[in-house]
Amino acid sequence: MPKYDDYDDSGATSPMSSTAQQSISAKIASGGWSSADEAAKTTGIANAAAVTTAGGATTLLETDDKFGKFVNSKWRPLMAFLYMITCFTDFVLFPILWSVLQAVQGGQVTSQWSPLTLQGAGLYHLAMGAVLGLAAYGRSQEKIAGKS
């Protein structure tokens, strides 16, 4: 990453793209923010993020949004829980309900449940395995780096 002394912004008028500038200007004009301070704060954050990204660094925007903090901190366990629920319903609950439905309707079970998540060559399980595996690896790297 370049050092601050090496940074030359003499030709730059604004680090934000023209599309981002237009979007923020339109929101300010329409009164989309509750105050001018919020508009200035958002513009400042966007400018700082653009400068940081242009310098080759990654960007982490911190907000006061409690829901955003919850999602950022709990998305890994939530993905694992959703995958567990999906597997339980597709491999345990739905086959039982399918058999019960056939028994109630016709008196005998004539066909087997075909798991929905195994259709399409099981791509759902491959994708979820990749997401959960990379999430676990990323979390391990965060713990090693001490980011908690």
Secondary structure, 3 states (H helix, E strand, C coil): CCCHHHCCCCCCCCCCCHHHHHHHHHHHHCCCCCCHHHHHHHHHHHHHHHHHHHCCCCCCCCCCCHHHHHHHHHHHHHHHHHHHHHHHHHHHHHHHHHHHHHHHHHCCCCCCCCCHHHCCCCHHHHHHHHHHHHHHHHHHHHHHHCCC
